Structure formats: structure tokens, C-alpha cells
Amino acid sequence: MEKLKKAIGRRKEAVARVYLSKGNGTITVNDRDYKKYFPLMYLQNQVELPLKTIDALDKYDVKVTVDGGGQKGQAEAIKLGISRALCNTDAELRVALKPAGLLTRDPRSVERKKFGHKKARKSYQFSKR
């Protein structure tokens, strides 16, 4: 059996565990086809992007378990996870993935709510009199 390469991708609250193996290009997310899991085309493109960048869309099988966050956060977490797993298989792929910005973890997340405020920055209406 082919050795699985594992990697983790995160984005906002989403965490994706990616298992990469040699195969014919099937991508499954939570035991479903990724095109069924992500009905929007631009999210499907996000998932495919690392494999398209190195022209290996039909060379690897990708199995993903993802939880937390929304659809976009999950798709971008999967993108990072696949990129990291590809770098684990072959270090020379890093040269193609790094300039495309596929190995950069996006640190942006929701700012916490402060006391005395309605939300993180929005405040209650101020009345002078």
C-alpha cells in the first residue's frame, strides 16, 4: 500500500486534515466528492488550485476530513493542507507552490468582543444629555 502523506491546513475556525496518496485524482471531503461538498465553482477551484499549479490533478488521491468554520474557510484550509502535503511528498514542489502563495497561512480571524461594546468595535450609542 502507498504511504499516506498527512498535513493539516487551518483558516479562521476551520481545520482540515489532508491525506495524500498516489492515485488517479479523486478528491473526497468528509467521505463525499468535493464537487458535491462544495457546490460553488470558485470553492472547487480553491481546492484544486495546488494540484493545478504543479499539473498533478490526476496523479494524487486526496482524502480530507474538515470541521469548523464556514464553506469558504474550509475550502481555503483544504487548499493549505494539500499544499503542505505535496511539499511533504517532494521538497522540489515548494519552488512552484511558494510563489503562488499556497504555503502561506492566513492569520486573519474574528476579533473578540470587548466588554462595554455591542461587538468587537461597535459601541453603544453615546448620549451627551
C-alpha positions, 0 to 999 in steps of 0.5 A, spaced: 500 500 500 502 507 498 504 511 504 499 516 506 502 523 506 498 527 512 498 535 513 493 539 516 491 546 513 487 551 518 483 558 516 479 562 521 475 556 525 476 551 520 481 545 520 482 540 515 486 534 515 489 532 508 491 525 506 495 524 500 496 518 496 498 516 489 492 515 485 488 517 479 485 524 482 479 523 486 478 528 491 473 526 497 471 531 503 468 528 509 467 521 505 463 525 499 466 528 492 468 535 493 464 537 487 458 535 491 461 538 498 462 544 495 457 546 490 460 553 488 465 553 482 470 558 485 470 553 492 472 547 487 477 551 484 480 553 491 481 546 492 484 544 486 488 550 485 495 546 488 494 540 484 493 545 478 499 549 479 504 543 479 499 539 473 498 533 478 490 533 478 490 526 476 496 523 479 494 524 487 488 521 491 486 526 496 482 524 502 480 530 507 476 530 513 474 538 515 470 541 521 469 548 523 468 554 520 464 556 514 464 553 506 469 558 504 474 557 510 474 550 509 475 550 502 481 555 503 484 550 509 483 544 504 487 548 499 493 549 505 493 542 507 494 539 500 499 544 499 503 542 505 502 535 503 505 535 496 511 539 499 511 533 504 511 528 498 517 532 494 521 538 497 522 540 489 514 542 489 515 548 494 519 552 488 512 552 484 507 552 490 511 558 494 510 563 489 503 562 488 502 563 495 499 556 497 504 555 503 502 561 506 497 561 512 492 566 513 492 569 520 486 573 519 480 571 524 474 574 528 476 579 533 473 578 540 468 582 543 470 587 548 466 588 554 462 595 554 461 594 546 455 591 542 461 587 538 468 587 537 468 595 535 461 597 535 459 601 541 453 603 544 450 609 542 453 615 546 448 620 549 451 627 551 444 629 555 
